[in-house]
Each structure stands twice: as structure tokens, then as C-alpha cells.
Amino acid sequence: MSEHSGTRVDNARGPMHTGSGDIYINAGPDPRESDRPSFRRVADDQLAWLRQVLVPPVGMGNARSRLADTGTVILDGTPGSGRTSAARVLLREYHHDAGVFHELLPGEEGELPLTHPDLVGSGDRLLLDLSAADSVRWAAAQADIPTLRKVVHDRHAHLVVIMAHDGVLDSGLQHYRVEIERPKERNALQRHLRVHGVPHQQYLHHVQSDPTVEDFLREGRTMREVADFADLVRRAREAAPPGDGFAQWCATARKAQADRRKDVAALVARLRESPQRALLITVAMLHGAHADVIHRATQLLLRTTGSPPDNLPLLQHKDLAERLAEISAGTGPDGHVRFTELDYDAAVRAHIWDHLPDLRKHLGSWTARSVDLHDPHLTRELRDALVAQLAGQYLRTGHGAGLASLAETWGSTSAGRARLEAAAVQALTCGLDDPVHGRSFRERIYQWCAKKLPGAEFTQVLIRVCADVIAVSHPDQAMLRLHHLARRETGSSPARDALCTLIGTSHRLRRRLIDRLARPGRTPADLYIFLRVGDPYPLTFPYANSRTPVEEAGVQDSLVTCWSAVLSQLPQGTWQPYVERWLHTASVTGDHGDILLDLLVAAAARCDHRRGATFAALYASARDAERTAPGGPAHATATTDRLLQKISAAQGLGPPTELPQAEPARGTEP
């Protein structure tokens, strides 16, 4: 496959669209976006599709064996050989309940250094893509790989590194290097056609002898180019009249790859009237949409650009069929509008954007108004596709900042407009997914979350983007950004809820966040966040090696620091329910229960000016907790007695108690 694989989703609840071509739509209202699939599920579906279409490149078997034996493989290969796709498929084969996928981005805000032990969690799947790294970045990363590899091995994780093709690999790492060579292009084409649903009898012989295929494959093609051509063949087959065969589909696909700039320029030059150009632009942006949507969106574009209304009597207007014929488009039997030539919509979009620059701001306003139209044919998939088409032009021409600004405007004015909020999320998602602009979008989102004070509407957009999009591949960055948003919340707490959901996927993320909360400079909001993330159940849930987070010295130190701040700075009515949960957990978790009690007592002991009162409040909370203890009165009373013994010892009134020997900080998670 390609260095940057395209988007394909299997088994989605509705059609997806991320590039040029038709949009196939199931009609039906979608007022509340309730059927929107999670971005994590979409990412999983994309990876499942990738596994289906990937023809294993030469060396894939060796890479799989090396990864299984050592936990690390370093992939080398020429650009276009399928290194990135192979890396993602290899890591997907180790997808289990434990661990998360994490694409390492050293140097970005929220990312730990490659040598930091907190970078790797138990069973994590790590991708370090250095294929585009310059010599300085490659040398710096390579120096850190041995340390990273050791932690990966110790924690039963898996690491795939894509090295810079012209980079020199140190002798100590040569054992992990596997060279990837692109598979035969013809085999890759056949695999794509088969997965696209083209019956093998329709292409098997022709792929070997068709002159159009021969012409396409004559030049050395990257796996991305093969995938794109196969997709064009699929779409040509779907749009072809009965009787056309593989040769005609391939010829149509090949024609779609031709440079059409002169043809489109000539068409636009012939269309001098505003209604004609508005229809052309609308069909290009909403290609494959129902004719009713095309008509309404065209009228909306005319109003948005200030075009005067047509004052002819209604019955003297040209009908839609005549107007579509003027722009080389038509309506199919299903009522949906398409250009007569395959992929013509992409050429029109590029021409309009490049040669009518004053129209760009109006296209942004028109898109925002269009996604808010109420029409049974205007589905969520169609709205997402419209935003993606607009975003694609911003990104193609290097105007990522303009797209980000547009998304901010949409998100900031989306109160009561769920569809506009979704459009803002989609616009930022397009920027984040772009291989060129992704880093700048992640940095911009960090600035919004950490340095600015976004309004409530745009904050909700940022929460969705962090929790649903960034977290899929960059969970550490998502955690950092959500923490900044959560600590500014008052009243409702959607950012805090999203943050807690995220860290619930990984012991490592929970540890990192608790460490952050224990640092100097805590705010009262951080204490409320701690009460949520310091849940005793996951802290006493074992890693793969049967150790638990609460047994680590570093985690214990952070917990004591945070609990001490909570007990001394927050009202008892606020923290008591959380203390009771700790006490309930302590009553049913054996030896871990003693650790939980010792941590609470140690935290209370640090409340210097209110030490006695804090101990008393802690004991009173234990007595109150007895009424609702899950293990029954006997367990609860025993827990209260143990707590009292530890409090007495801390006050010098009884034999001392000590925490069990803790594991060294940050060195135990396998």
C-alpha cells in the first residue's frame, strides 16, 4: 500500500467520502447526529480495510518474525514500497485488551522523550515513523532507540520503526532491520479489485493483457498510485452503462487521471451567468447528492455571494435537467446528480479555488449555511463530505491556518447548532489527518486548549477533537490538552469526563496524569480532577506481571501529595465520598487495602496545621462508610479498626506501621 494510505471504511453504518468522486447517500433525516460512528471505530475499520488490500511486500514475513522474537523491528525500504502500511498492519496483529496504539512524535507538545520510561505501557503498540526525518532528527532518534527498545521489551510491548531510507543505521541496531520491497504492482492491483467487489472473472485475464493497464503499469508505480487507480476502476464500473466491460472501465479510469485543467477552464469561461457557475460549483462540492439538495444549495450559494435574484416568471425558468446539461452533468435514475465524466468534480473544485480566490471566503460561509439546511436527503455523510471537500482545498494549497481559523469561527458560533459544531470537528479532523499539516494542527489545538480561553461552544469542539480524533493515535497529547480544558471548567464537566474516559484505557496514562496533578502549581480544579482519576479500583488492578500501580513508589508519592492537598484545601463534604470509596475498596482488596489506608493516613499526616482535625475527619468518614461497605459490617468494622491503628501510629500513640516495600518508580510496568 501507500506511504500515506487512503481512507476506506468497511462495515460502516453509512457511506464515507474523503476525496473526489461520487457520494452515495441513503436518504433520511439525521437531526441529532445520534448515529455518528466514533473516530476510533472508523480508524479500526480503516485498518481492517488496509489488512484486506495489503499484498505483503517482500520482507513482510521476516519483519513479522523479528517483531515476534524481539518486540522491535526497524523497517527500511524505498518510498512507495508500502512501509507505513506494513508497519500499521504488523502492529494491528498485536491488538489485545491490554495496551494502546501510540504513534510516537518526539519533540511535539505533550510527547515524552523517547528515553522516558513513562512512554511505554504494558502491551502498547508503538509506531515511530522517521521515513521523512532529516539527518539531524534521524541521528537524534536513533541514539534513543536502544533505551526505548529495552523498555518495550521489559513491558511486553511492540515497537515498529520506519527508518529514513537514506539513513545509516548503527551496527547495534542492524539485527532489528528488515528491508521492505514493494510487491508486484499487478498483484496489488488485482488484490484491490477483488476487495472492491469486482468479480475475478471480469478482471483476472484482462489485468495481464489490457493495454490500458499495461500503459498504467509501464512506469514504476507506488502502492498509493495503484490503490488510487483501482478505486477509479471501481467507480467507473459502478457508473458504467450495462454492457461495458473491464477494458472500458480501465479506459474511463485512465482518462480521469489526465490533466483536465484546460477543459475545465474552457467550461468555466463559457459559463458567464452566475446561476450557471453556482450550479457548477455546487455539483462539484456536493457531487452525488440528490437533485433537491443541489437545487437548494445552489440557490443558497447565489444568495451568499450577493447575486441578484432571477426575476423571470417561474414557468420561464430553465428546468434543472437543462441547466445540468450546460455544465456536463445529469441526474441518474436514483435522483442523484453527477458529472458525466469520472472524477471531473475534483478538477472543477481545484480550478474554482485556484482561479476565483475572492470566492473562497464565501465558500466557507456557504458551507456553514449548507450543513445547517434541513432536508431529508442532507445526511450526516453528505455534510461531512462537503466540509472535507472545502478542507481539501485549503490544505492542498497550503492554507492550513485559514482552515483552522474557519473551524474556530464555526465552533464559536455553534450554540444550538449541532450540525455546525460537527462541521467544525470535521474541519479540524481533516487538518489533523493531513500528512503535511497534521503537526501544525496539533500545535494549534494545544494553544487553544492551554493558552486561550475558548468559549463554551468551541470548547466542546476541542473536547470532541481531542477525545475522539487525537486520542486514537496520540493519547498522550490528547490527555494533556483535555487536562488544560478540564482545569478551567465550572459547572458541567465534559472535559473532565472525557479525560477520565481516556485514562481509563491505560494504566500508563493514569499514572502520567496523577504525576502531573502532584506537581507544584496545582489549582483547585486539579484537586477535583484528582478525585475522579484517583479511583482506587484501577489503581489496585494488576498489570500483566501481577503488580499494581498503587505498589509503585512514584505513584504512592503522587497519591499522597494529591490527597494531602485535597484534605487540607477542600471541604470535607466534597472529599468524603471519595475517601469512602477508598475505604470500601480497602475492605475487599487484601494487602492492597493496607496500602490504600497507609496512603490516606500519610496524606493526612502532611496537613501540618490541621493534622489532628484531619485525622478525626478521616476516622469519622470511616465510621460513616461502614453503613454502605460492600463486604458487610464485619469487613467494614475491621477496616475502620485498621485505619484507627494507623492513625494512632502516625500520632505516636501506637506501634508504627509502614507501607509495604514499594516497587521502584516507573520501572515495573511490563
N, C-alpha and C positions, 0 to 999 in steps of 0.2 A: 504494500500500500504506500501511501504518500508520507512525506515528511510532516505534513500538516493534514491530517485526514479530514475528509469532508463529513458533513452531518448526514446520518442516516439512522432512522429510528424504527425498530421492529416492535410490533405489538402495541403501538401507542393507541390511546383512546381516540385520537383524531389525527388528521394529516398534519405533517410538518412541512415547513418550507424555509430554507435558509439561503437560497441562491436564486438563479434565474429559472425561468420555466413556469409551467402551469401550477396553479393552486387548485387542488381537488377538494371540494368542500361538501360536507354533509350539512344540509340546511337545518336550522333550529336555533331558537334564542338561547343566549348564554348570559343572562343578566348579572349573575353573581360570581362568575368565574369559578364555580364550585368544582368543575371537572378538570381544572388545570393540573397537569401532572407535575410532580416535583422535579426540580432540575437534577436532583441526584438520580431519580429513576430514568430521566431522559439520558443522562450520562451513562448509566448502566446499559440502557438499550443501545446507545451508540457503540459501546464497547462490544456488546453482543453481536451487533452487525459487523463490526470490524473483524471479529473472530471468524465469522462466516465467510467473508470475502477474502481474507488474507491467504494468499498462496505462500506457504512457508518459504522464506528466502533461503538461499544456500547458507548453511551455518546455523539455522534455527535450532536444529537438533542438538548441536554442540552447545549452543547458548542455554538451552533448556537444561542440559546435563550439568553445565558449570554452575548454573543458578541453584539447582537442586543440591549439588555437592557442597558448595561453599557459601551459599546465600548471597553471592555477589557475581555479577557478570558485567563486563565492560564491552559494549558493542562498538565496533568500528565498521565503516563502510562509506561508500560514496553517497553524496546527496541524491535522493530519489530512489535509493535501494530498498526503502521500507524499514529503516532502522527504528523510527519512532513508533510505527505501528507494531513492529515486532516487540519492542520494549513494553508497550502497554498490554499486549496480549500475554506476554510472559508473566507480568505481574498479576494480571487478571486470573491466571491459573492458580494463584495462591490466595484467592479471595475466600476468607473464612470469617467466622464470627468475631475472632479476636483481631484487633489492629485496624488501621485505616489506610487508605491510599493518600500519599502526600508527595506532591511534586516539589522538590527542593529548589528554592530560589535564593541562594546565598546573596546577602547584600541588600535585599529588599526589607522594607519596614515590616517588623513582626516576625521575621525569619531569624532563627538562631544560627550561629556559625556552624559549619559542617562538623566541627570537632566537639560541639557541645553535647554531652550525654543525654540531655533532655530532648534532643531532636528525634530520637527513635523510641517508639513504644513497642510493647510486646506484639509480635505478629504484624507489624506495619509493613506496607509495601511502598517502597521509596523509588522515585524516578528522579535522576539527576541528568538533565538534558543539557549537555555542553556542546552540542553539534554546531552551534553558531558562535561559540566563545572565541574571543581573540586570544593571542598568545599569552597575554598577561593574566587574563581570567582563567585560562586553562591551566597555567602553571600554578596559580594560587589554589585552585580546586584540587588539582592532582596531589599537591602536598598534603591536603587534608583527608584524602580518600582512605589511606591506611587506618587512621584513627576512626573514621566513620565506619569502615568495614568491620573493625573489631567490635564496635558496639552493636552493629547489625547482627553479627554472628552470635554475640552473647545473648541477644534478646530475641533470637529465632525470627528475625525479620528478614526481608529480602530487598536487595538493592540492585537496580539496573542503572548503569551509567552509559550515556551515549557520548562518546568522546569526540572531540574535534577531529575531523578527518585528516587534517594536515598536522595534527599534534603529535608530539613524541611522548610515548608512554614510558615511565620509569621501569627499569628492569624488575623491581619488586612487585609490580602490578601486572606484568606480562602474563602471568599464569591465569588471570581473570579475563584476558582479552579474547574476544571471538569476533572474527571478521564476518560481516553480513554482505552477501552479494544478491543483487536483485534477481528475482525469479524470471523465467522467460515471459516476456510481455504477452505472448499469445496465450499462455496458460492463465495468466492473470485476467486477461480479457474474458476467456471462457468461464472462469470462476464467477466473475461479476455478472455476466449474462445469466448464468444458471441461478445465482442467488436473486437476481432481479425477476425471476419467474419466466424467463424466455425458455420455451421447451427446447431440449437439446437437439432434437431433430431439425429444428429451424436454424441452428447456427453451427452445429458441430463440424459439418463438412465445409461450410462456407467460410468459417474463420480461417481455414487453411488455404483457401484459394480465392476469396473475394478480392478483386483489385482495389476496392476502397480500403479494406482492412490492410492489404499489403502496402498501400500508399501511406496509411497512417503509421504503420509499424516500421516503415523503412528507416526513419530516424530513430535514434535511441530514445525511448520514452520513459519518463519516470512513472512510478506506480500511481502517482496522483493523476497524471495525464491519461493513463489507461483507465482509471476509475471514472474520470470525467467523460471520456468517450463512451464508455459502456453505459453511463447514465443517459447520455444523449440518445444512444441507440434505443434504450428502453422507452424514453419519451417519444421518440419518433414512431416506434411500434404502436404505442398507445393512441397516438393521434392519426395514424395512417388509415386510409380507406381499406375496406376489405379487398383482398386480392394482392396487396403489396406483400413482398417477402423480405428476407434478410438483406438482400442487396439494396433494395430501395430504402430500408431503414438506415443502413450504413451510409448511403449516399446523402440522405437527409441530415444525418448527424454530422457528417464531414462538412456539408455546406454551412451548417450552423457554426462551425468553428472558423469560418472565413472572416476576414476583416470587413465589416459592414458599415464602416464609418461614412463612406461616400454615399452609400444607398440611403442611410438614414438622414444624412444632411440634405440630400436631394428631396426626400419626402417632406421634411420639415419646411424646406424652402417653398414647396408647393402649397403647403397648408398655411394660408395667410390669415385666416379668420381665427379669432380667439376660441370660439366653440370647437373648432377642429383640433386645435392644439391642446385644448383642455381635455378633449376625449382621448387624444393620443397619449398624453401624459398619464391620465387615469388608467387606461388599459395597461400601460407599461408598469405602473406601480401596483395595480391590483389584477395582474394577469391571471386569468382563470376564474375570476369572480363572476357571480351571477349578474345578468344584464341589469336587474333592478339596482344592484349596488353600484355598478358602473355609471348608470344614469344619475343617481343621486350624488355620487361623489364628484362627477363631472360638474354638475350644477354648483356644488359646494366650492369647487376649485375656481370657477368663474367668479363667484361672489368674493372669495378670499383674495383674489388678485384685482378686484375692483372693476371687472369687465362689465360694461353696460348690459342690461337685460335685452333679450330679443323681443321686440315689440310687435312682431308679426302675429296675426291671429293663430291660435293654437293649431287649427287644422291645416295651416300652411307650413308648419314646421316640417323639416325633413324627419323621417322616422329613423329609429336607431339603426336599423339594418343598412340604410343608405349611408348614414354617417360613418358607420363602422367600415363599410366598403371603401370609403375615401381614405382610410388610414391602414388599409390592408389587414383588416381584422374581420371577425364574424362571430356569430352566435351559434353554438353547436346544439344538437338535439336536447342536451341537458339544460339549455338556457344559459350556459356559461360562455364568457367572451374570451377569445384568444386571437392572437395574430395568426395569419395564415402560414407564416414561416417559423420554424422551430427556433427558439432562443432569441427571437427578434426583440423581445421585451428588454433584454439586458442591454442590447445595443442602443435602444431608444433611451433608456434611463441614463446611460453614460453620456450620450450626446446632449440631452437636455441639461444635465448637471454641468457639463463642461462648457457649453456654449450659451447658456442662458443663466449666468451667475446671479443676476438680480432676482431670479425666481427662487433661489434657494431658501431664503427666509420664509417666503410664502409657502413653500412645500412643507416646512416644519409646522407652520400654523394649520395648514390644510390637513396634515396627517393627524394632528391632535384633535381637530374637529371631526375628522372622518372616523376615528376609532370610537368616538362617542355617539355616532349615529345609531339609531335604534331601527334595526332591520332584521328580520328573521334569517336572512342569508348572510349577515355580517357576523361570522363566527369568531371565536377566540383565535383559531388558527389563522384566519384571514387577517385579523387585526395585528397579530404578532408578525405575520409575513410582511404587511405593509410597513411596520416600523423597521423590520430587518432590511427591507429594500432601501428605505431612506438612510438608515445607518450605514449600509454598504457603500453608498456614495460618499458620505463623509469620510469613511475610513479609507476607501480606495484612493482618495485624493489627498490624504494626509491631514484631514481636518478633524482629528480626534477630539481636540479641545472644544470645537464647535458642537460636536455631538454630545459631549459631557455637559456643556452649558445648556443645550436644549433639553436634555434629560432632567437637569436640575430645575429648569423652568416648568416643565410638565409636572414633575413631582411636587413642586412647591405650590401648585395651583390645583391639586387633585382632590381637595376636600369634597367629599360626597361624590367623587367621580372615580369609581373603582377602575374603569377602563383606562383612564388617563394615567392612573398610578401604575397599572400593568404595562402601559406603553413606556413609561419611564424606566421600569425594571427591565423591559425587553431591550431598550436602547443601551443601557449600561451593560447588559449581558452581552450584546453584540461587541461592544468595545472590549470587554474582559476576554472574550473568546478569540479576539483577533491576535494572530501571532506577532504582529508588528506593534500594535498599540496596547496590548494587554497590560504590560508593566506600567505604563503611564496611567491607565485607568485604575489599577490597584492603588497607585500612589495618590491619585486624586481622591479616591474614595477614603483613603486614610486621612487625608487633610480635612475632608468634610466631617468625618467621624470624630477626629481628635482635636482639631484646631478651630473649626467653625461651630456655630450654633444653629444648625438647620431647624426649620420649623417642624411642627408635628407631622405634617403631610410628607415632607421629603425624608424625615427620619424613618418613617415607615417604609419608604422605598429602599433606603440604605439597609435597614434590618433585613428585608427580603433578599436583597442582593448579597449581603454578607452571609446570611444563614443558608441560602439555597443555592447560590452560584459559587462564590469564592470558597466556601467550606468544602465543596466537592473535591477540589484538588489542593487547596491551600488552607487547611483547617487552622493552622497557627495564625495566619493573617486574619482569618475570619474572627477568631477568638479575640484578638487584640482590638479589632475595630468594634466588635459588639460590646466589649468591655468599656470602651470610651463612650459609646452611646448609652449603655446601661447606667453608668455612674452619673449621668445628667438627668435621668428620668425622675419625674414627680408624678404621683398619682398612679396611673396604669403603668405596667412594666413589660411591654412587649419585647424590648431589647434584652432585659434580664431573662425573660422566658426563653428567648431564642438562644441566649448564651448558655443557659443551663441545659437545654436540649443538646447543644453542640458538645459540651464537655462530657455529657453522658455517653458519648460514643467512644471515649478513650480515657483510660487512667492517666495517660501522659498529659493530655490537655487539662484534666482536672488538677493535676499536680502543678502544672505551669501557672494556671490561674490562681491557685491558692498561694503560690510563691509570690505572684505579683501583688496580691492583696495584702501580703505580710510586709511589703516594703514600706519604708518611711514615705510620708506624704499621703497616707490614706485619708479618704474623705468619709463622711458619714454614709454616703451612698455605697462606698466599698464595703462597709460593715453589713449593710443589708444584703448586698450581693453575696458576701461570705456566708451568711446564714443559709442561703439557698444552696450554694455549691459545696459547703462543708457538711453535706449529708453523710451520716455515719455508715449507711449501708454500702455505698460504693467504696468508701474508704476501708472497709473491712472485707471487701470482696477480693479473692485472691487472684494474683497473676497466674500465668501458666506454670510457674515454679512453686506455687502454693504460698508464696509470700504475699503480703497485702500492703497497700500504700501506707496504712497507718503504722506499719512496723518500720518505716524508713525514718532515719534520723532527721533528714531535711524536711520531710513532711510534718513530723512531730513538732519541730521548731516553728514552722509556719503556722500550724494549727494553734499552738499555744499563744503565739503572738496575736493572731487574729481574735481568738476567744478572749484574751485579756482586754483587747480594745473594745470588744462587744460588751463585756461585763462591766467595764468602767465607764463607757460612754453612752450606752443605750439604756432605756428604761427596762425594768425587769419584765414588765408586761409584753415587751417586744421580744426579748430573747428567751423567755421561759419556755414557750412551746418547742423551740429548737433544742434547748437543754433536755427537755423531757424526751424528745426523740433520741437523743444520745443515750439517755439513761435506759430507755426501753430497749435500744439496740444492745447496750451493755449487758442487760439481763439475760440475753439469749445468745450471745456470741462467745462464750467461754473465755479463753485467755485474752481475746481481743477486747472483751468487756473491761478488764482491768486497765488496759491501755487507754481506752476512752475515758474512764474515770480519772486516771492519773493525769491525762491531758487537761481535763476540766479543772482539777484541783491546782495543777501547776499554773494555769491561766489565772485563776482567782488569786493565787499567791502573789502574782505580779501586780495586783491592784493595790499599790502601796498605801495610799491614803484611805482606802475603803476596804482594806483586806478583811477585817473581821465581819463587816456588814455583807461583803460579797460571799464569804463562806456561809454565812447564815442564810442568805437568799438562795444559795446553791442547795443547801440542805433542805430548805423549805420546798424548793422545786421538786426535789426527790420525793418528799412525802406526798406532794400533790400528784406526782407521776404514778404513784402506786395504784391509784384508782383505775388507771387506764392501761396498765402494763400488759403486754401481750402474753407473758408467761405465767400470769396468775399472781395472787397475793404473795405466795411464798417466794417466788423469784424476785418480785419487786422489793419485798422487805429485805431480802438478802443483799440486793444491790444497794439499797439505802444504807444498810449497815456497813457495807464495804466502803461506800463513799464517806461515811462519817469517820471511819477508821483513818482514811487517807487525809481527811481534813484535820483530824486531831494530830496526826503525824506532822503535817505541814505546819501546824501551830506549836509543835514541840511538846504536845500533850500525850504522845504515844510513840510506839516504835516506828521508825522511819519506813516508808515504802518507796520503792524506786521503780521507774519504768523498766520493763524488760529490756535486755540489750538490743538496741536498735540496729538495723542494718545501716551501713554507710550511706550517706546521702547520694542519691542519683546513681547508685551503682548496681542496683539489684534487679531492676525490671528486665526480664529476659528478652 
